[in-house]
Amino acid sequence: MTSTDRERPVVLVAIDWYLPAYRAGGPIRSIANLVDALGEDIDFRIVCGHRDLGAKEDLPVQTGVWQDLGPARVQYLHPRDWTFAHWQRILQEVGPDRLYLNSLYSGPFSRLPWKVARSLGVPTTLAPRGMLGKGALSIKPWRKKAWLRLQQLTGRYADITWHASTEQERGEIQRWFPHAQIRVALNLPVPFDPLPLPEDDGTLHLLSVGRVHPIKNYALGVALAKSLAAAGRKVHYRIVGPIEDRTVAQALQQSAEGFTLELLGPIPPSKVRQHFAEAHLILVPSFNENYGHAVAEAVASGRPVIVSDQTVWSTMSHEASVSCQPLRLEAWIEAAHGVLNMAPEDVMRLSEATYHQCLLDPQHLEAQRTLFLP
């Protein structure tokens, strides 16, 4: 059956983790937001693993069967089914108009399904999700760059379509694959739903959302919190996200002097919003962010945010409630004083303007929709 015989095009999404998993963060949110926005126009079938990132216990789901989850249908695979034969069975059963991959390096949920799709002639789109960014490649660089050079030599990615979330990511892809066919479409955000400001309890509440990992550069957030506390403010800095690197977590705790640092660990997405509600300022000091879901969620929640200049936000025309700064403590201290002194009504107004200018306008929605059209 072809797309002309069906009401909606069928897109088979392969991703290592999906709802109710949440520890992998951005990629899960990207697909969930995409399904919510375009689920009436596109028939999404999602195939993923049966455990959350780093978890030893199974998700509370059935494996090997299709089940409804919002507008999409999802199948969770046990590792015994991470095989060429099983992916061949899925692709032949679904008969998708397009396969959509969400990892560059994953064996079972990127390279394997793509190998099957090529054998069956199924058009395929790959979203590298920031994995070709400078910051991402600085982690285990020799291994990653050797693998990428092998792909260049073999030409294995010559017949795939790439999804770049930003123009910056287009450049990152072209650096390794100069002749790549690339479509650019910004990830879709959560709806704009501003939160009332927290009650004044005498404490400045700072928040970062994301995994504890060297690339997130939370040491700068800790340094900022320490500086604000040294200036006479009572400061609480909360980091919400999986602790992937215990050495980094220990170093953060050891350097937290004069303020309270809380490493909360992973929590379900439904509970993250409460932490935005309690925060006065969001910090995103990453060395690399392909999109910056924490920035988008801060904007959608009506919270000011300081974000590294190593992200796509430096290329956007946003309002002053989003402050892009070089990764220098002095710049972040000055920016913090600036956004914290803004009137609450100005933060809300500027956040809403940023949301519509940068995150959800008709062009962004249409760009995502055309990713899955012939």
C-alpha positions as CSV (number, residue, x, y, z in Angstrom):
1,M,0.0,0.0,0.0
2,T,1.4,3.4,-1.0
3,S,0.9,6.8,0.6
4,T,-1.6,7.6,-2.2
5,D,-3.8,4.7,-1.0
6,R,-3.8,5.9,2.6
7,E,-5.3,8.9,4.4
8,R,-2.0,9.8,6.0
9,P,1.6,9.1,5.2
10,V,3.1,6.4,7.5
11,V,6.4,7.3,9.2
12,L,8.3,4.6,11.1
13,V,10.3,6.2,13.9
14,A,13.3,4.3,15.3
15,I,14.7,5.6,18.6
16,D,16.5,4.0,21.5
17,W,14.1,5.3,24.2
18,Y,10.6,6.7,24.1
19,L,7.8,7.5,26.5
20,P,7.3,6.6,29.3
21,A,11.1,6.6,29.3
22,Y,12.5,10.1,30.0
23,R,16.1,9.9,31.1
24,A,17.5,10.4,27.6
25,G,15.9,13.9,27.6
26,G,15.9,15.9,24.4
27,P,15.4,13.2,21.7
28,I,12.4,11.8,23.6
29,R,10.9,15.2,24.0
30,S,11.6,16.0,20.3
31,I,9.7,13.0,19.1
32,A,6.9,13.4,21.6
33,N,6.4,17.1,20.6
34,L,6.5,16.1,17.0
35,V,3.8,13.5,17.4
36,D,1.6,15.9,19.4
37,A,1.9,18.6,16.7
38,L,1.6,16.4,13.6
39,G,-0.2,13.3,14.8
40,E,-3.4,14.2,12.9
41,D,-1.5,14.6,9.6
42,I,1.0,11.8,9.9
43,D,0.6,8.2,11.1
44,F,3.6,7.7,13.4
45,R,4.7,4.2,14.3
46,I,7.5,4.3,16.9
47,V,9.8,1.4,17.7
48,C,12.1,1.7,20.7
49,G,13.8,-0.2,23.5
50,H,11.9,-1.6,26.6
51,R,14.0,0.1,29.2
52,D,14.9,3.7,30.1
53,L,18.4,5.0,29.7
54,G,20.7,3.4,32.2
55,A,17.8,1.5,33.9
56,K,18.0,-2.1,35.0
57,E,14.3,-2.6,35.3
58,D,11.8,-2.8,32.4
59,L,9.4,-0.1,31.5
60,P,5.7,-0.9,32.5
61,V,4.9,-1.9,28.9
62,Q,4.3,-5.0,26.8
63,T,7.1,-5.9,24.4
64,G,6.7,-7.0,20.8
65,V,3.2,-5.7,20.2
66,W,1.8,-2.4,18.9
67,Q,0.0,-0.2,21.5
68,D,-1.5,3.2,21.3
69,L,0.3,6.1,23.0
70,G,-1.3,9.5,22.2
71,P,-1.7,9.9,18.4
72,A,1.0,7.3,17.7
73,R,1.4,3.6,17.9
74,V,4.5,2.3,19.7
75,Q,6.2,-1.1,19.9
76,Y,8.8,-1.7,22.6
77,L,11.5,-4.3,21.6
78,H,13.3,-6.7,23.9
79,P,17.0,-7.1,23.1
80,R,16.4,-10.5,21.7
81,D,14.4,-8.8,18.9
82,W,17.2,-6.3,18.0
83,T,17.9,-8.3,14.8
84,F,17.9,-7.9,11.1
85,A,15.1,-10.4,10.7
86,H,12.9,-8.7,13.3
87,W,13.4,-5.2,11.7
88,Q,12.7,-6.7,8.3
89,R,9.4,-8.1,9.7
90,I,8.4,-4.7,11.2
91,L,9.2,-2.8,8.0
92,Q,7.3,-5.3,5.8
93,E,4.3,-5.2,8.2
94,V,4.1,-1.4,8.5
95,G,5.1,-0.6,4.9
96,P,6.2,2.9,5.9
97,D,6.5,5.8,3.5
98,R,9.6,6.8,5.4
99,L,11.9,5.5,8.1
100,Y,13.0,8.2,10.6
101,L,16.2,7.6,12.6
102,N,17.2,9.5,15.7
103,S,20.8,8.5,16.4
104,L,24.0,8.4,14.4
105,Y,25.7,5.7,16.4
106,S,23.0,3.4,17.7
107,G,23.4,-0.1,16.3
108,P,19.9,-1.6,17.1
109,F,17.9,1.6,16.4
110,S,19.8,3.3,13.7
111,R,22.3,1.4,11.7
112,L,20.4,-1.9,11.8
113,P,16.9,-0.6,10.7
114,W,18.6,1.6,8.1
115,K,20.3,-1.5,6.6
116,V,17.0,-3.2,6.4
117,A,15.3,-0.1,4.9
118,R,18.0,0.1,2.2
119,S,17.4,-3.5,1.2
120,L,13.7,-2.8,0.9
121,G,14.0,0.5,-0.8
122,V,12.4,2.5,2.0
123,P,13.3,6.2,2.0
124,T,15.2,7.1,5.2
125,T,15.8,10.3,7.1
126,L,18.4,10.6,9.8
127,A,18.4,13.2,12.6
128,P,21.9,13.1,14.3
129,R,20.5,15.0,17.3
130,G,23.6,17.1,17.8
131,M,26.0,14.2,17.6
132,L,28.2,15.9,15.0
133,G,28.6,19.1,17.1
134,K,32.0,20.2,18.2
135,G,31.1,19.7,21.9
136,A,29.7,16.2,21.3
137,L,32.7,15.1,19.3
138,S,35.0,16.2,22.0
139,I,33.8,13.3,24.1
140,K,35.7,10.1,23.1
141,P,36.9,12.0,20.0
142,W,39.2,9.5,18.4
143,R,36.7,6.7,18.4
144,K,33.9,8.9,16.9
145,K,36.1,10.6,14.3
146,A,37.6,7.3,13.2
147,W,34.1,5.9,12.7
148,L,33.0,9.0,10.8
149,R,36.0,8.8,8.5
150,L,35.2,5.2,7.8
151,Q,31.7,6.3,6.7
152,Q,33.2,8.9,4.5
153,L,35.4,6.4,2.8
154,T,32.7,3.8,2.3
155,G,30.0,6.3,1.2
156,R,27.4,4.5,3.3
157,Y,25.5,7.7,4.0
158,A,25.4,8.9,0.5
159,D,21.7,7.8,-0.1
160,I,20.2,9.1,3.1
161,T,18.3,12.3,3.8
162,W,19.5,14.3,6.9
163,H,17.4,16.3,9.3
164,A,19.3,19.2,10.7
165,S,17.5,20.9,13.5
166,T,19.3,24.2,12.8
167,E,21.4,25.9,10.1
168,Q,24.3,25.4,12.5
169,E,23.7,21.6,12.5
170,R,23.5,21.7,8.7
171,G,27.1,23.0,8.7
172,E,28.1,20.2,11.1
173,I,26.7,17.6,8.8
174,Q,28.3,19.1,5.7
175,R,31.7,19.1,7.4
176,W,31.7,15.3,7.4
177,F,29.3,14.7,4.5
178,P,29.8,17.6,2.0
179,H,27.4,16.2,-0.6
180,A,24.6,15.3,1.9
181,Q,21.0,15.9,1.1
182,I,19.8,18.0,4.1
183,R,16.5,19.4,5.2
184,V,16.4,21.9,8.0
185,A,13.5,22.0,10.5
186,L,13.6,23.3,14.0
187,N,12.4,21.0,16.7
188,L,8.9,21.7,17.9
189,P,8.4,23.0,21.4
190,V,5.9,22.4,24.2
191,P,3.0,24.9,24.2
192,F,3.4,28.4,25.6
193,D,1.9,28.1,29.1
194,P,3.5,30.7,31.5
195,L,3.8,29.9,35.1
196,P,3.1,32.3,38.0
197,L,6.2,33.6,39.6
198,P,7.3,31.7,42.7
199,E,6.6,33.3,46.1
200,D,9.4,35.2,47.7
201,D,11.0,33.0,50.3
202,G,14.2,35.0,50.6
203,T,16.1,32.6,48.4
204,L,17.2,32.9,44.8
205,H,16.3,29.6,43.0
206,L,18.4,28.6,40.0
207,L,17.6,25.6,37.9
208,S,19.3,23.5,35.2
209,V,17.6,20.6,33.5
210,G,19.7,17.9,31.8
211,R,21.9,15.0,32.4
212,V,25.0,15.4,34.6
213,H,27.7,15.0,32.0
214,P,30.9,16.9,31.1
215,I,29.3,18.4,28.0
216,K,26.6,20.2,30.2
217,N,29.3,22.3,31.9
218,Y,27.4,22.7,35.1
219,A,30.7,23.8,36.8
220,L,29.9,27.2,35.3
221,G,26.5,27.2,36.9
222,V,28.0,26.3,40.3
223,A,30.6,29.1,39.9
224,L,27.7,31.6,39.2
225,A,25.7,30.4,42.2
226,K,28.8,30.8,44.4
227,S,29.4,34.3,43.1
228,L,25.8,35.4,43.7
229,A,25.9,33.9,47.2
230,A,29.2,35.7,47.9
231,A,27.4,39.0,47.0
232,G,25.0,38.4,49.9
233,R,22.2,36.4,48.4
234,K,20.8,33.2,49.7
235,V,21.1,30.8,46.7
236,H,19.7,27.4,45.9
237,Y,20.9,25.7,42.7
238,R,19.0,22.6,41.6
239,I,20.1,20.3,38.7
240,V,17.4,17.9,37.4
241,G,18.6,15.1,35.3
242,P,20.3,11.7,35.2
243,I,23.7,11.5,36.9
244,E,25.6,9.9,34.0
245,D,29.1,10.9,35.3
246,R,29.7,10.3,39.0
247,T,33.0,12.1,38.9
248,V,31.4,15.2,37.5
249,A,28.7,15.0,40.2
250,Q,31.2,14.6,43.0
251,A,33.3,17.6,41.7
252,L,30.2,19.8,41.6
253,Q,29.3,18.9,45.2
254,Q,32.8,19.5,46.4
255,S,32.9,23.0,44.8
256,A,29.5,24.1,46.1
257,E,30.5,26.5,48.9
258,G,28.2,29.2,50.4
259,F,25.0,28.0,48.7
260,T,22.8,24.9,48.4
261,L,23.4,22.6,45.5
262,E,20.8,19.9,44.9
263,L,21.4,17.1,42.3
264,L,17.9,15.8,42.0
265,G,18.6,13.0,39.5
266,P,16.1,11.9,36.8
267,I,12.4,12.6,37.2
268,P,9.4,12.1,34.9
269,P,8.6,14.9,32.5
270,S,5.2,15.5,34.3
271,K,7.1,16.6,37.4
272,V,9.8,18.8,35.7
273,R,7.3,21.7,35.2
274,Q,7.0,22.1,39.0
275,H,10.7,22.8,39.2
276,F,10.4,25.5,36.5
277,A,7.5,26.9,38.6
278,E,9.8,27.2,41.7
279,A,12.8,28.7,39.8
280,H,13.7,32.4,39.3
281,L,16.4,31.8,36.6
282,I,17.2,28.9,34.3
283,L,20.9,28.1,33.5
284,V,22.0,26.3,30.3
285,P,25.9,26.5,30.3
286,S,26.5,23.6,27.9
287,F,29.5,23.3,25.6
288,N,27.1,22.1,22.9
289,E,23.3,21.9,22.5
290,N,21.7,20.9,19.2
291,Y,18.4,22.6,20.2
292,G,18.3,23.3,23.9
293,H,15.0,21.9,25.2
294,A,15.6,23.5,28.6
295,V,15.8,26.9,27.0
296,A,12.6,26.3,25.1
297,E,10.8,25.0,28.2
298,A,12.0,28.1,30.1
299,V,10.6,30.4,27.4
300,A,7.3,28.4,27.3
301,S,7.1,28.7,31.1
302,G,7.8,32.4,31.2
303,R,11.2,32.1,32.9
304,P,14.3,34.1,32.1
305,V,17.3,32.0,31.0
306,I,21.0,32.4,30.5
307,V,22.3,30.0,27.8
308,S,25.8,29.3,26.4
309,D,26.7,31.0,23.2
310,Q,27.7,27.5,21.9
311,T,24.1,26.8,21.0
312,V,21.7,27.6,18.2
313,W,20.1,30.3,20.4
314,S,23.0,32.6,19.5
315,T,21.7,32.7,15.9
316,M,18.1,33.4,16.8
317,S,16.3,36.8,17.0
318,H,15.0,36.3,20.6
319,E,14.0,38.9,23.2
320,A,16.0,39.9,26.3
321,S,14.5,37.3,28.6
322,V,16.9,34.9,26.8
323,S,20.6,35.9,27.4
324,C,23.2,34.1,25.3
325,Q,26.6,34.5,26.8
326,P,30.2,33.3,26.3
327,L,31.3,30.7,28.8
328,R,33.1,33.2,31.1
329,L,32.0,33.7,34.7
330,E,32.1,37.5,34.5
331,A,29.7,37.5,31.5
332,W,27.3,35.2,33.3
333,I,27.4,37.3,36.5
334,E,26.5,40.4,34.5
335,A,23.8,38.6,32.6
336,A,22.3,37.2,35.8
337,H,22.0,40.7,37.3
338,G,20.4,42.0,34.1
339,V,17.7,39.4,33.8
340,L,16.9,39.1,37.5
341,N,16.3,42.9,37.6
342,M,13.7,42.7,34.8
343,A,10.1,43.4,35.8
344,P,8.0,40.2,36.0
345,E,5.5,41.5,33.4
346,D,8.4,42.2,31.0
347,V,9.7,38.7,31.4
348,M,6.3,37.3,30.6
349,R,5.8,39.6,27.6
350,L,9.3,39.0,26.2
351,S,9.1,35.2,26.8
352,E,5.8,35.1,24.7
353,A,7.4,37.1,22.0
354,T,10.4,34.8,21.9
355,Y,8.2,31.8,21.8
356,H,6.4,32.9,18.7
357,Q,9.5,34.4,17.0
358,C,11.8,31.5,17.6
359,L,9.9,28.4,18.5
360,L,6.5,28.0,16.9
361,D,5.6,29.9,13.9
362,P,3.8,28.5,10.7
363,Q,7.1,28.1,8.9
364,H,8.6,25.9,11.7
365,L,5.5,23.7,11.7
366,E,5.5,23.4,7.9
367,A,9.2,22.6,7.8
368,Q,8.7,19.7,10.2
369,R,5.7,18.5,8.1
370,T,7.7,18.5,4.9
371,L,10.4,16.3,6.4
372,F,8.1,13.4,5.9
373,L,6.7,14.2,2.4
374,P,8.2,12.8,-0.8
